[in-house]
Amino acid sequence: MKPTRIILDQSEIPTHWYNIVADLKNPPAPSLGPDGQPVTPDRMLAIFPGPVLEQEMSSERWIPIPEEVRRVYALWRPSPLCRAERLEQLLGTPAKIFYKYEGVSPAGSHKPNSAVPQAWLNKLAGTKRLVTETGAGQWGSSMAFAGQMFGLPVRVFMVKVSHDQKPYRRLMMQTWGAEVLASPSMATATGRRLLAENPDNSGSLAIAISEAVEEAVADAGTKYTLGSVLNHVLLHQTVIGLEAKKQFEKIGEYPDMIFAPCGGGCNFAGVTFPFLGDAAAGDKRAQKIRHVAVEPTSCPTLTKGVYAYDFGDESGFTPLMKMYTLGHDFMPPGIHAGGLRYHGDSPLVSQLYHEGLIEAVAVPQVATFEAGVMFARTEGIIPAPESAHAIRACIDEALRCKETGEPKTLFFNLSGHGHFDMAAYESYFNGKLEDFAYPEEAIRASMEKLPKVG
């Protein structure tokens, strides 16, 4: 039988992360302070510990993965690369469809790939307590798990709409010992201000980040951990693509197109950056790959945003970053893919998009669930709503291959399972799920408030 599940041995867990900064033709734009000047490391130490900042600002191509981190990775890594033959047959496409399944982690998504090293680096630095934000709950549950692995207490500000939609994600965090607050909350000045303005505020990742950073700055023993966007988070996620390269080698295949959901950018970066690194090193096969970031039409950061300096949070606690943005106070509609409800994108992903090295598409909510159900009924795995975005775009390309007869090799990152998203699937089956129109007026109003830099 031809293998449809390509497995690596634990000894093949990568020993180093790949840092794409080393291979960029143009250096990344610096993060700026309120005065418009580049942020110095000492100012960032109020939020992040020294070992994390070293990785964030590194331009070294390969960063060693600590053995303590690899030992925790070994609880679920390497993750499998799978061939979706049944989906191919249903679609009647000549394309080959592969996916990397990150839902095998304890938290059920790719997020522990960064949560574990962040917890370990904070432990090394003497941090006493961790605080973070979460949208759909994948990052919060991953951080709760990682904190438990290294004996660090964790507080999570969970976007209110997801807090209410996904109670079992909250219970996962509590099972691993974390404290979970619906954001905006009464625990911070930011939360109290926003609730006074609108008691029914459904929250956003930008608001939750503001609350978490506010707490970190106020207490020297508390540090903030981030689930996406910044360089060190994308760095940690490259274990996905590095493993995938080895797995494709084992079966003599190589992708023509790679798809991944894109909210803050770590999911997309994790699977694509190692292949982009091959392209930078002169690999002709890698130079032909099309890398496609898939986002929701209701929060179309890359496809509709502007490339500008903006804050990463609602209140302006974070440095200004050069990125594609919809405006830091933009409130995305309450779609079920909570992990993709972010106004900005990673500066590195944004730079690659701006320079034309990657592509982006936006897909509507109902179509993503249609794709998720199609995948579940052929391949057996119920995908998270975020992951279903990549499935949707991959299916659309496979159907184009059916029309053209092209036998492309398509590859997507199945970043997590949807076991705690069944209420969203129920809404889909009952015809209650809706497509949110592109909120043009809200985005335009938010864009007018972009910081004036330069």
WONOR-V183893 format. One record per residue. N is the residue number from 1. RES is the residue in three letters. SS is DSSP state (H for helix, E for strand, - for the rest). PSI is psi in whole degrees, 0 to 359 (none if undefined). D_CENTER is the distance of its C-alpha to the mean C-alpha in Angstrom with 1 decimal. Layout:
# WONOR-V183893
n->N res->RES ss->SS psi->PSI d_center->D_CENTER
n->N res->RES ss->SS psi->PSI d_center->D_CENTER
This chain:
# WONOR-V183893
n->1 res->MET ss->- psi->131 d_center->35.0
n->2 res->LYS ss->- psi->130 d_center->32.4
n->3 res->PRO ss->- psi->134 d_center->29.2
n->4 res->THR ss->- psi->359 d_center->26.3
n->5 res->ARG ss->E psi->109 d_center->24.3
n->6 res->ILE ss->E psi->118 d_center->23.9
n->7 res->ILE ss->- psi->139 d_center->23.8
n->8 res->LEU ss->- psi->156 d_center->23.8
n->9 res->ASP ss->- psi->156 d_center->25.8
n->10 res->GLN ss->H psi->331 d_center->24.4
n->11 res->SER ss->H psi->345 d_center->26.2
n->12 res->GLU ss->H psi->6 d_center->23.9
n->13 res->ILE ss->- psi->130 d_center->20.8
n->14 res->PRO ss->- psi->144 d_center->20.0
n->15 res->THR ss->- psi->346 d_center->21.9
n->16 res->HIS ss->E psi->149 d_center->20.0
n->17 res->TRP ss->E psi->154 d_center->16.6
n->18 res->TYR ss->E psi->129 d_center->16.7
n->19 res->ASN ss->- psi->107 d_center->16.5
n->20 res->ILE ss->H psi->342 d_center->16.5
n->21 res->VAL ss->H psi->326 d_center->18.2
n->22 res->ALA ss->H psi->338 d_center->21.4
n->23 res->ASP ss->H psi->8 d_center->21.5
n->24 res->LEU ss->- psi->139 d_center->20.8
n->25 res->LYS ss->- psi->326 d_center->24.1
n->26 res->ASN ss->- psi->136 d_center->23.6
n->27 res->PRO ss->- psi->149 d_center->22.5
n->28 res->PRO ss->- psi->145 d_center->19.5
n->29 res->ALA ss->- psi->139 d_center->20.8
n->30 res->PRO ss->- psi->151 d_center->21.5
n->31 res->SER ss->- psi->145 d_center->20.1
n->32 res->LEU ss->E psi->152 d_center->23.0
n->33 res->GLY ss->- psi->179 d_center->24.8
n->34 res->PRO ss->- psi->336 d_center->26.6
n->35 res->ASP ss->- psi->1 d_center->29.5
n->36 res->GLY ss->- psi->3 d_center->27.7
n->37 res->GLN ss->- psi->151 d_center->28.1
n->38 res->PRO ss->E psi->139 d_center->25.5
n->39 res->VAL ss->- psi->132 d_center->24.2
n->40 res->THR ss->- psi->152 d_center->25.9
n->41 res->PRO ss->H psi->325 d_center->24.4
n->42 res->ASP ss->H psi->330 d_center->26.9
n->43 res->ARG ss->H psi->330 d_center->25.4
n->44 res->MET ss->H psi->343 d_center->21.9
n->45 res->LEU ss->- psi->343 d_center->23.6
n->46 res->ALA ss->- psi->340 d_center->23.9
n->47 res->ILE ss->- psi->314 d_center->20.2
n->48 res->PHE ss->- psi->150 d_center->19.2
n->49 res->PRO ss->- psi->162 d_center->21.6
n->50 res->GLY ss->H psi->312 d_center->23.2
n->51 res->PRO ss->H psi->327 d_center->21.6
n->52 res->VAL ss->H psi->317 d_center->18.0
n->53 res->LEU ss->H psi->325 d_center->19.4
n->54 res->GLU ss->H psi->317 d_center->21.1
n->55 res->GLN ss->H psi->320 d_center->18.0
n->56 res->GLU ss->H psi->323 d_center->16.4
n->57 res->MET ss->- psi->5 d_center->19.6
n->58 res->SER ss->- psi->146 d_center->20.5
n->59 res->SER ss->- psi->11 d_center->21.5
n->60 res->GLU ss->- psi->141 d_center->22.5
n->61 res->ARG ss->- psi->322 d_center->21.3
n->62 res->TRP ss->E psi->126 d_center->21.0
n->63 res->ILE ss->E psi->122 d_center->20.1
n->64 res->PRO ss->E psi->140 d_center->21.7
n->65 res->ILE ss->- psi->119 d_center->19.9
n->66 res->PRO ss->- psi->144 d_center->22.2
n->67 res->GLU ss->H psi->326 d_center->24.2
n->68 res->GLU ss->H psi->325 d_center->23.4
n->69 res->VAL ss->H psi->316 d_center->19.7
n->70 res->ARG ss->H psi->326 d_center->20.7
n->71 res->ARG ss->H psi->323 d_center->23.0
n->72 res->VAL ss->H psi->320 d_center->20.3
n->73 res->TYR ss->H psi->323 d_center->18.0
n->74 res->ALA ss->- psi->349 d_center->21.2
n->75 res->LEU ss->- psi->334 d_center->21.0
n->76 res->TRP ss->- psi->343 d_center->18.7
n->77 res->ARG ss->- psi->154 d_center->18.2
n->78 res->PRO ss->- psi->148 d_center->18.8
n->79 res->SER ss->- psi->155 d_center->17.1
n->80 res->PRO ss->- psi->150 d_center->19.1
n->81 res->LEU ss->E psi->128 d_center->19.1
n->82 res->CYS ss->E psi->148 d_center->20.9
n->83 res->ARG ss->E psi->127 d_center->23.0
n->84 res->ALA ss->- psi->66 d_center->22.9
n->85 res->GLU ss->H psi->321 d_center->26.7
n->86 res->ARG ss->H psi->324 d_center->27.4
n->87 res->LEU ss->H psi->318 d_center->24.9
n->88 res->GLU ss->H psi->315 d_center->26.6
n->89 res->GLN ss->H psi->319 d_center->29.9
n->90 res->LEU ss->H psi->319 d_center->29.2
n->91 res->LEU ss->H psi->340 d_center->28.0
n->92 res->GLY ss->- psi->36 d_center->31.0
n->93 res->THR ss->- psi->147 d_center->29.1
n->94 res->PRO ss->- psi->353 d_center->30.2
n->95 res->ALA ss->- psi->149 d_center->26.5
n->96 res->LYS ss->E psi->133 d_center->25.1
n->97 res->ILE ss->E psi->123 d_center->21.8
n->98 res->PHE ss->E psi->151 d_center->19.7
n->99 res->TYR ss->E psi->147 d_center->16.5
n->100 res->LYS ss->E psi->123 d_center->14.8
n->101 res->TYR ss->E psi->105 d_center->14.6
n->102 res->GLU ss->- psi->358 d_center->12.1
n->103 res->GLY ss->- psi->359 d_center->13.6
n->104 res->VAL ss->- psi->355 d_center->16.4
n->105 res->SER ss->- psi->161 d_center->15.0
n->106 res->PRO ss->- psi->323 d_center->16.9
n->107 res->ALA ss->- psi->354 d_center->14.2
n->108 res->GLY ss->- psi->17 d_center->13.6
n->109 res->SER ss->E psi->182 d_center->10.0
n->110 res->HIS ss->- psi->349 d_center->8.2
n->111 res->LYS ss->- psi->327 d_center->7.5
n->112 res->PRO ss->H psi->342 d_center->11.2
n->113 res->ASN ss->H psi->330 d_center->10.9
n->114 res->SER ss->H psi->330 d_center->10.3
n->115 res->ALA ss->H psi->318 d_center->12.0
n->116 res->VAL ss->H psi->307 d_center->15.1
n->117 res->PRO ss->H psi->326 d_center->15.8
n->118 res->GLN ss->H psi->319 d_center->15.1
n->119 res->ALA ss->H psi->317 d_center->17.6
n->120 res->TRP ss->H psi->316 d_center->20.0
n->121 res->LEU ss->H psi->325 d_center->20.1
n->122 res->ASN ss->H psi->321 d_center->20.8
n->123 res->LYS ss->H psi->315 d_center->23.4
n->124 res->LEU ss->H psi->323 d_center->25.0
n->125 res->ALA ss->H psi->356 d_center->25.2
n->126 res->GLY ss->- psi->14 d_center->27.0
n->127 res->THR ss->- psi->141 d_center->24.5
n->128 res->LYS ss->- psi->336 d_center->26.0
n->129 res->ARG ss->E psi->144 d_center->23.2
n->130 res->LEU ss->E psi->144 d_center->19.5
n->131 res->VAL ss->E psi->143 d_center->18.0
n->132 res->THR ss->E psi->178 d_center->14.5
n->133 res->GLU ss->E psi->166 d_center->12.9
n->134 res->THR ss->E psi->148 d_center->11.0
n->135 res->GLY ss->- psi->271 d_center->10.5
n->136 res->ALA ss->- psi->346 d_center->11.1
n->137 res->GLY ss->- psi->349 d_center->11.8
n->138 res->GLN ss->H psi->315 d_center->9.6
n->139 res->TRP ss->H psi->316 d_center->8.8
n->140 res->GLY ss->H psi->317 d_center->12.4
n->141 res->SER ss->H psi->325 d_center->13.9
n->142 res->SER ss->H psi->320 d_center->12.4
n->143 res->MET ss->H psi->324 d_center->13.7
n->144 res->ALA ss->H psi->316 d_center->16.9
n->145 res->PHE ss->H psi->312 d_center->17.4
n->146 res->ALA ss->H psi->320 d_center->16.9
n->147 res->GLY ss->H psi->321 d_center->19.2
n->148 res->GLN ss->H psi->324 d_center->21.7
n->149 res->MET ss->H psi->328 d_center->21.7
n->150 res->PHE ss->- psi->14 d_center->23.0
n->151 res->GLY ss->- psi->34 d_center->24.9
n->152 res->LEU ss->- psi->126 d_center->23.0
n->153 res->PRO ss->E psi->147 d_center->23.1
n->154 res->VAL ss->E psi->134 d_center->19.9
n->155 res->ARG ss->E psi->133 d_center->19.8
n->156 res->VAL ss->E psi->126 d_center->16.9
n->157 res->PHE ss->E psi->111 d_center->17.0
n->158 res->MET ss->E psi->127 d_center->15.6
n->159 res->VAL ss->E psi->128 d_center->15.5
n->160 res->LYS ss->H psi->317 d_center->18.9
n->161 res->VAL ss->H psi->322 d_center->18.4
n->162 res->SER ss->H psi->324 d_center->15.9
n->163 res->HIS ss->H psi->321 d_center->18.3
n->164 res->ASP ss->H psi->325 d_center->21.0
n->165 res->GLN ss->H psi->331 d_center->19.5
n->166 res->LYS ss->- psi->68 d_center->18.0
n->167 res->PRO ss->H psi->332 d_center->20.7
n->168 res->TYR ss->H psi->334 d_center->20.1
n->169 res->ARG ss->H psi->317 d_center->16.6
n->170 res->ARG ss->H psi->318 d_center->18.6
n->171 res->LEU ss->H psi->327 d_center->21.3
n->172 res->MET ss->H psi->313 d_center->19.2
n->173 res->MET ss->H psi->317 d_center->18.3
n->174 res->GLN ss->H psi->325 d_center->22.0
n->175 res->THR ss->H psi->324 d_center->23.1
n->176 res->TRP ss->- psi->8 d_center->21.4
n->177 res->GLY ss->- psi->4 d_center->23.3
n->178 res->ALA ss->- psi->154 d_center->20.8
n->179 res->GLU ss->E psi->133 d_center->22.1
n->180 res->VAL ss->E psi->128 d_center->20.2
n->181 res->LEU ss->E psi->136 d_center->21.1
n->182 res->ALA ss->E psi->132 d_center->20.5
n->183 res->SER ss->E psi->131 d_center->19.4
n->184 res->PRO ss->- psi->146 d_center->21.4
n->185 res->SER ss->- psi->173 d_center->23.7
n->186 res->MET ss->- psi->5 d_center->27.2
n->187 res->ALA ss->- psi->345 d_center->26.2
n->188 res->THR ss->- psi->161 d_center->25.4
n->189 res->ALA ss->H psi->322 d_center->27.3
n->190 res->THR ss->H psi->311 d_center->24.3
n->191 res->GLY ss->H psi->317 d_center->24.1
n->192 res->ARG ss->H psi->321 d_center->27.9
n->193 res->ARG ss->H psi->313 d_center->28.2
n->194 res->LEU ss->H psi->323 d_center->25.8
n->195 res->LEU ss->H psi->328 d_center->27.4
n->196 res->ALA ss->H psi->323 d_center->30.8
n->197 res->GLU ss->H psi->322 d_center->29.9
n->198 res->ASN ss->- psi->98 d_center->28.5
n->199 res->PRO ss->- psi->340 d_center->28.8
n->200 res->ASP ss->- psi->15 d_center->26.8
n->201 res->ASN ss->- psi->123 d_center->23.7
n->202 res->SER ss->- psi->354 d_center->20.8
n->203 res->GLY ss->- psi->167 d_center->18.3
n->204 res->SER ss->- psi->166 d_center->15.1
n->205 res->LEU ss->H psi->324 d_center->12.1
n->206 res->ALA ss->H psi->320 d_center->14.3
n->207 res->ILE ss->H psi->315 d_center->17.2
n->208 res->ALA ss->H psi->322 d_center->15.6
n->209 res->ILE ss->H psi->316 d_center->14.6
n->210 res->SER ss->H psi->315 d_center->18.2
n->211 res->GLU ss->H psi->316 d_center->19.6
n->212 res->ALA ss->H psi->315 d_center->17.9
n->213 res->VAL ss->H psi->321 d_center->18.8
n->214 res->GLU ss->H psi->317 d_center->22.2
n->215 res->GLU ss->H psi->319 d_center->22.9
n->216 res->ALA ss->H psi->318 d_center->21.9
n->217 res->VAL ss->H psi->330 d_center->24.2
n->218 res->ALA ss->H psi->348 d_center->27.0
n->219 res->ASP ss->- psi->117 d_center->27.3
n->220 res->ALA ss->- psi->332 d_center->27.7
n->221 res->GLY ss->- psi->355 d_center->26.8
n->222 res->THR ss->E psi->135 d_center->23.5
n->223 res->LYS ss->E psi->154 d_center->20.3
n->224 res->TYR ss->E psi->139 d_center->16.9
n->225 res->THR ss->E psi->137 d_center->13.7
n->226 res->LEU ss->- psi->139 d_center->10.4
n->227 res->GLY ss->- psi->351 d_center->7.0
n->228 res->SER ss->- psi->192 d_center->5.2
n->229 res->VAL ss->- psi->301 d_center->7.6
n->230 res->LEU ss->- psi->161 d_center->10.5
n->231 res->ASN ss->H psi->318 d_center->12.0
n->232 res->HIS ss->H psi->331 d_center->12.5
n->233 res->VAL ss->H psi->315 d_center->8.9
n->234 res->LEU ss->H psi->321 d_center->8.4
n->235 res->LEU ss->H psi->309 d_center->11.8
n->236 res->HIS ss->H psi->326 d_center->11.4
n->237 res->GLN ss->H psi->349 d_center->9.0
n->238 res->THR ss->- psi->353 d_center->11.8
n->239 res->VAL ss->H psi->332 d_center->13.7
n->240 res->ILE ss->H psi->304 d_center->12.3
n->241 res->GLY ss->H psi->325 d_center->13.9
n->242 res->LEU ss->H psi->319 d_center->16.9
n->243 res->GLU ss->H psi->317 d_center->17.8
n->244 res->ALA ss->H psi->320 d_center->17.5
n->245 res->LYS ss->H psi->316 d_center->19.9
n->246 res->LYS ss->H psi->321 d_center->22.4
n->247 res->GLN ss->H psi->319 d_center->22.2
n->248 res->PHE ss->H psi->323 d_center->23.0
n->249 res->GLU ss->H psi->321 d_center->25.8
n->250 res->LYS ss->H psi->332 d_center->27.3
n->251 res->ILE ss->H psi->8 d_center->27.9
n->252 res->GLY ss->- psi->32 d_center->28.7
n->253 res->GLU ss->- psi->165 d_center->26.0
n->254 res->TYR ss->- psi->136 d_center->23.6
n->255 res->PRO ss->- psi->146 d_center->21.1
n->256 res->ASP ss->- psi->327 d_center->22.2
n->257 res->MET ss->E psi->143 d_center->19.0
n->258 res->ILE ss->E psi->132 d_center->15.3
n->259 res->PHE ss->E psi->143 d_center->13.0
n->260 res->ALA ss->E psi->146 d_center->9.3
n->261 res->PRO ss->E psi->152 d_center->7.5
n->262 res->CYS ss->- psi->112 d_center->6.2
n->263 res->GLY ss->- psi->279 d_center->5.8
n->264 res->GLY ss->- psi->333 d_center->5.3
n->265 res->GLY ss->- psi->350 d_center->4.9
n->266 res->CYS ss->H psi->325 d_center->3.9
n->267 res->ASN ss->H psi->308 d_center->4.0
n->268 res->PHE ss->H psi->314 d_center->6.8
n->269 res->ALA ss->H psi->319 d_center->8.2
n->270 res->GLY ss->H psi->322 d_center->8.6
n->271 res->VAL ss->H psi->333 d_center->10.7
n->272 res->THR ss->H psi->326 d_center->12.4
n->273 res->PHE ss->H psi->317 d_center->13.3
n->274 res->PRO ss->H psi->327 d_center->16.0
n->275 res->PHE ss->H psi->324 d_center->17.6
n->276 res->LEU ss->H psi->327 d_center->17.7
n->277 res->GLY ss->H psi->320 d_center->19.3
n->278 res->ASP ss->H psi->319 d_center->21.9
n->279 res->ALA ss->H psi->318 d_center->22.6
n->280 res->ALA ss->H psi->331 d_center->23.2
n->281 res->ALA ss->- psi->358 d_center->25.5
n->282 res->GLY ss->- psi->6 d_center->27.5
n->283 res->ASP ss->- psi->115 d_center->26.6
n->284 res->LYS ss->H psi->324 d_center->28.0
n->285 res->ARG ss->H psi->316 d_center->26.0
n->286 res->ALA ss->H psi->329 d_center->22.6
n->287 res->GLN ss->H psi->345 d_center->23.9
n->288 res->LYS ss->- psi->352 d_center->24.3
n->289 res->ILE ss->- psi->138 d_center->20.8
n->290 res->ARG ss->E psi->124 d_center->19.2
n->291 res->HIS ss->E psi->119 d_center->15.4
n->292 res->VAL ss->E psi->115 d_center->14.1
n->293 res->ALA ss->E psi->131 d_center->10.9
n->294 res->VAL ss->E psi->124 d_center->11.3
n->295 res->GLU ss->E psi->166 d_center->11.0
n->296 res->PRO ss->E psi->146 d_center->13.4
n->297 res->THR ss->H psi->337 d_center->16.8
n->298 res->SER ss->H psi->347 d_center->17.0
n->299 res->CYS ss->H psi->65 d_center->14.2
n->300 res->PRO ss->- psi->70 d_center->14.7
n->301 res->THR ss->H psi->309 d_center->13.5
n->302 res->LEU ss->H psi->317 d_center->14.1
n->303 res->THR ss->H psi->338 d_center->16.9
n->304 res->LYS ss->H psi->350 d_center->18.8
n->305 res->GLY ss->- psi->181 d_center->17.8
n->306 res->VAL ss->E psi->152 d_center->19.8
n->307 res->TYR ss->E psi->104 d_center->19.2
n->308 res->ALA ss->E psi->168 d_center->20.4
n->309 res->TYR ss->E psi->133 d_center->20.3
n->310 res->ASP ss->E psi->163 d_center->18.8
n->311 res->PHE ss->E psi->151 d_center->17.9
n->312 res->GLY ss->- psi->350 d_center->14.4
n->313 res->ASP ss->- psi->173 d_center->15.9
n->314 res->GLU ss->- psi->324 d_center->18.7
n->315 res->SER ss->- psi->354 d_center->21.6
n->316 res->GLY ss->- psi->24 d_center->21.3
n->317 res->PHE ss->- psi->330 d_center->21.0
n->318 res->THR ss->- psi->163 d_center->18.4
n->319 res->PRO ss->- psi->163 d_center->19.7
n->320 res->LEU ss->E psi->132 d_center->19.7
n->321 res->MET ss->E psi->143 d_center->17.1
n->322 res->LYS ss->E psi->113 d_center->17.9
n->323 res->MET ss->E psi->166 d_center->15.2
n->324 res->TYR ss->E psi->132 d_center->15.1
n->325 res->THR ss->E psi->152 d_center->15.6
n->326 res->LEU ss->- psi->5 d_center->17.2
n->327 res->GLY ss->- psi->131 d_center->18.8
n->328 res->HIS ss->- psi->340 d_center->17.7
n->329 res->ASP ss->- psi->15 d_center->19.9
n->330 res->PHE ss->- psi->132 d_center->18.8
n->331 res->MET ss->- psi->103 d_center->18.5
n->332 res->PRO ss->- psi->152 d_center->16.5
n->333 res->PRO ss->- psi->157 d_center->18.4
n->334 res->GLY ss->- psi->59 d_center->17.7
n->335 res->ILE ss->- psi->162 d_center->16.0
n->336 res->HIS ss->- psi->342 d_center->15.1
n->337 res->ALA ss->- psi->71 d_center->11.4
n->338 res->GLY ss->H psi->332 d_center->10.9
n->339 res->GLY ss->H psi->349 d_center->7.1
n->340 res->LEU ss->H psi->8 d_center->7.7
n->341 res->ARG ss->- psi->63 d_center->10.7
n->342 res->TYR ss->- psi->139 d_center->10.1
n->343 res->HIS ss->- psi->337 d_center->13.0
n->344 res->GLY ss->E psi->179 d_center->11.7
n->345 res->ASP ss->- psi->157 d_center->9.6
n->346 res->SER ss->- psi->135 d_center->9.4
n->347 res->PRO ss->H psi->323 d_center->13.1
n->348 res->LEU ss->H psi->314 d_center->12.9
n->349 res->VAL ss->H psi->318 d_center->11.2
n->350 res->SER ss->H psi->318 d_center->13.6
n->351 res->GLN ss->H psi->317 d_center->16.4
n->352 res->LEU ss->H psi->322 d_center->16.1
n->353 res->TYR ss->H psi->317 d_center->16.1
n->354 res->HIS ss->H psi->327 d_center->19.0
n->355 res->GLU ss->- psi->3 d_center->20.8
n->356 res->GLY ss->- psi->16 d_center->20.6
n->357 res->LEU ss->- psi->343 d_center->19.0
n->358 res->ILE ss->- psi->167 d_center->16.2
n->359 res->GLU ss->E psi->170 d_center->16.4
n->360 res->ALA ss->E psi->144 d_center->14.7
n->361 res->VAL ss->E psi->155 d_center->15.9
n->362 res->ALA ss->E psi->137 d_center->15.6
n->363 res->VAL ss->E psi->148 d_center->16.7
n->364 res->PRO ss->- psi->160 d_center->18.4
n->365 res->GLN ss->H psi->312 d_center->17.7
n->366 res->VAL ss->H psi->319 d_center->20.9
n->367 res->ALA ss->H psi->328 d_center->20.4
n->368 res->THR ss->H psi->322 d_center->17.0
n->369 res->PHE ss->H psi->326 d_center->18.8
n->370 res->GLU ss->H psi->316 d_center->21.8
n->371 res->ALA ss->H psi->320 d_center->19.7
n->372 res->GLY ss->H psi->318 d_center->18.2
n->373 res->VAL ss->H psi->319 d_center->21.8
n->374 res->MET ss->H psi->317 d_center->23.2
n->375 res->PHE ss->H psi->316 d_center->20.8
n->376 res->ALA ss->H psi->322 d_center->21.8
n->377 res->ARG ss->H psi->348 d_center->25.4
n->378 res->THR ss->H psi->316 d_center->25.5
n->379 res->GLU ss->H psi->350 d_center->23.2
n->380 res->GLY ss->- psi->341 d_center->23.4
n->381 res->ILE ss->- psi->128 d_center->19.8
n->382 res->ILE ss->- psi->114 d_center->18.6
n->383 res->PRO ss->E psi->152 d_center->15.0
n->384 res->ALA ss->- psi->151 d_center->12.6
n->385 res->PRO ss->H psi->324 d_center->12.7
n->386 res->GLU ss->H psi->312 d_center->9.1
n->387 res->SER ss->H psi->327 d_center->10.3
n->388 res->ALA ss->H psi->339 d_center->13.5
n->389 res->HIS ss->H psi->315 d_center->12.5
n->390 res->ALA ss->H psi->321 d_center->12.3
n->391 res->ILE ss->H psi->318 d_center->15.5
n->392 res->ARG ss->H psi->310 d_center->17.2
n->393 res->ALA ss->H psi->323 d_center->16.8
n->394 res->CYS ss->H psi->317 d_center->17.9
n->395 res->ILE ss->H psi->317 d_center->20.8
n->396 res->ASP ss->H psi->320 d_center->21.9
n->397 res->GLU ss->H psi->321 d_center->22.2
n->398 res->ALA ss->H psi->324 d_center->24.0
n->399 res->LEU ss->H psi->327 d_center->26.4
n->400 res->ARG ss->H psi->322 d_center->27.0
n->401 res->CYS ss->H psi->326 d_center->28.0
n->402 res->LYS ss->H psi->321 d_center->30.3
n->403 res->GLU ss->H psi->322 d_center->32.0
n->404 res->THR ss->H psi->341 d_center->32.3
n->405 res->GLY ss->- psi->10 d_center->32.9
n->406 res->GLU ss->- psi->127 d_center->30.4
n->407 res->PRO ss->- psi->58 d_center->29.4
n->408 res->LYS ss->- psi->156 d_center->25.9
n->409 res->THR ss->E psi->113 d_center->23.6
n->410 res->LEU ss->E psi->140 d_center->20.2
n->411 res->PHE ss->E psi->130 d_center->17.2
n->412 res->PHE ss->E psi->157 d_center->13.8
n->413 res->ASN ss->E psi->113 d_center->11.0
n->414 res->LEU ss->E psi->91 d_center->11.8
n->415 res->SER ss->- psi->348 d_center->8.7
n->416 res->GLY ss->E psi->160 d_center->10.8
n->417 res->HIS ss->E psi->164 d_center->14.2
n->418 res->GLY ss->- psi->29 d_center->15.5
n->419 res->HIS ss->- psi->334 d_center->18.3
n->420 res->PHE ss->- psi->18 d_center->17.7
n->421 res->ASP ss->- psi->20 d_center->17.1
n->422 res->MET ss->H psi->335 d_center->20.7
n->423 res->ALA ss->H psi->324 d_center->21.9
n->424 res->ALA ss->H psi->318 d_center->19.7
n->425 res->TYR ss->H psi->323 d_center->21.3
n->426 res->GLU ss->H psi->318 d_center->24.6
n->427 res->SER ss->H psi->322 d_center->24.3
n->428 res->TYR ss->H psi->312 d_center->23.7
n->429 res->PHE ss->H psi->329 d_center->26.8
n->430 res->ASN ss->- psi->5 d_center->28.9
n->431 res->GLY ss->- psi->19 d_center->28.2
n->432 res->LYS ss->- psi->354 d_center->26.8
n->433 res->LEU ss->- psi->140 d_center->23.3
n->434 res->GLU ss->- psi->155 d_center->23.5
n->435 res->ASP ss->- psi->125 d_center->21.9
n->436 res->PHE ss->- psi->128 d_center->21.4
n->437 res->ALA ss->- psi->152 d_center->23.0
n->438 res->TYR ss->- psi->116 d_center->21.4
n->439 res->PRO ss->- psi->70 d_center->22.3
n->440 res->GLU ss->H psi->317 d_center->24.1
n->441 res->GLU ss->H psi->318 d_center->26.4
n->442 res->ALA ss->H psi->320 d_center->23.9
n->443 res->ILE ss->H psi->318 d_center->21.7
n->444 res->ARG ss->H psi->318 d_center->25.0
n->445 res->ALA ss->H psi->321 d_center->26.1
n->446 res->SER ss->H psi->323 d_center->22.9
n->447 res->MET ss->H psi->328 d_center->23.2
n->448 res->GLU ss->- psi->342 d_center->26.7
n->449 res->LYS ss->- psi->11 d_center->25.5
n->450 res->LEU ss->- psi->141 d_center->23.5
n->451 res->PRO ss->- psi->143 d_center->24.8
n->452 res->LYS ss->- psi->111 d_center->27.7
n->453 res->VAL ss->- psi->129 d_center->27.1
n->454 res->GLY ss->- psi->none d_center->29.7
